[in-house]
């Protein structure tokens, strides 16, 4: 267990090459995050919980883009799917009242309407 300069507790695990492959941080605001990295130290999977209890699970590619984000809060739950450039191209969710939504976006982020 180590601490950042700001006093936030951090647990880091390194591989035989000294590369941080796992980290867990507890922040002063009550949020927490953990990250799993590849052999080059690039975060590939992250799990975060905000101070309000909402959370997200993020999957990243080798270029640092996040093609898949799963999130949940008191307002609902959803998934965003992004293209290789990092633009959200589709989202699927359910609002807190149970209303489902499915949206598609063009390469500029503009929502596409069903025909």
VENNORVEN-V420013 format. One record per helix or strand. SS is the DSSP state (2 for helix, 1 for strand). FROM is the first residue (numbers start at 1). TO is the last residue. Records with the same first field share a line. If there is no record, write none. Layout:
SS: FROM-TO, FROM-TO
This chain:
1: 2-3, 9-14, 20-26, 32-37, 43-49, 55-59, 68-73, 76-82, 88-95, 100-105, 111-112
